Amino acid sequence: MSRQDACYALFINREPTALAAGFLAVYQS
C-alpha cells in the first residue's frame, strides 16, 4: 500500500464526495 493509497483511504473515511472529485481531477488533468 503506497502512501498515496493511504491518503485516499483517509479521504474515503472523511469525505467520499471529495475523493470522487479528486479522481475526476486526476483523470481530466
Helices and strands as residue ranges (DSSP letters): H 3-14, H 16-28
